[in-house]
Structure formats: C-alpha cells, structure tokens
Amino acid sequence: MSAAEERRERIVALALGQIEGCRRVRRPLYLFNGQIHQFDPVKNRYVAYSAGELASNICAEAEVDGLLREDARFYDAVIRELKLRVARLPQFTDAPQFLVWNGQFLRRAPYHIALTNGIFLADRFVQGRGRYFVRPNHRFFTRVARSFAYDPDAKCPLWEAML
C-alpha cells in the first residue's frame, strides 16, 4: 500500500469513527442523492460537503497534521471510498425524518421544525401533550433549519392582539 493510499485509508477510518482513541466527536455520515451529508451541530441540520471540505473537517476535528496537503484527486478518492462505506438513504427520502443508527427510518416527522437551539415538535405543542422541544439531535435528518432559536418566554403582542 502506497503512502497516499495509507493516508486516504486513515481519513476514511477517521470519518467513520473507526480509530480508537481519536478525540473526534462521531457525527454520522449519510449518502443522500449522490452526496455525502454530515450533521452540523452549529446549523442543526445535515449539510452536503465537497470532497475537500469533508476531508478538511474530518482532519481538523481529529487534529491530524499533514493530511491536508493533497491534491483534488486525493480528496476525490476519499469521497469515492466513503460513498462505498457509509449508510445510504433512499432517493425518495422525505425529510425531515428521525433515523436509527444503521440508516433505517424510525419515523417520519413532518411537523417537526429544526431551529438553532433544538427541534420544535409542532404536533405535540398543538395537541398539548408531552415535551414539545428537544435538544439538537443527529438522528433528526433534515437539510433545512430555521435561523432562529426557540424561546418559550417570548411575547408576540401583535399575534395576541389578533386572537
């Protein structure tokens, strides 16, 4: 195995969380519509990354030195290898959905809204049952999130006046 192949294999193993002792926080990768998506905890949604971006993110999170000095062909090979190994979501996937670890669907979540600070469960809120807001969760597959946070104490005088 050449040095480039060993580096590529190490990046793939890091991405899949297969290296013991790695301080990298494991965030699942999914192949959806031909692109690799990774959960972004800041945006609270899944994001499609280019080969270079994904390899750079993986190396930065793992604090691996010297693996970023490669050309585009190297990153393309990394992505090709990852596409063979990551869980695939069917093209007809209707986000948002809650997923289980192996990439199978747990249940559809059409009335759940991803916000910057968590997931608002609109159906539970309307029905007045149980918790209706949960922390950000990588099992919630969505590629869209609102750019504001949920605030249970917020006031809306215009809305209240209309009611």
Buried (B, 14 or more C-beta within 10 A) or exposed (E): EEEEEEBBBBBBBBBBBEEEEBEBEEBBBBBBEEBBBBBBEEBBBBBBBBBBBBBBBBBEBBEBEEBBEBEEEBBBBBBEBBBEEBBEBEEEBEBBBBBEEEBEBEEEBEBBBBBBBBBBBBEBBEEEEEEBBEEBBBEBBBBEBEEEEBEEEEEEEEEEEEE
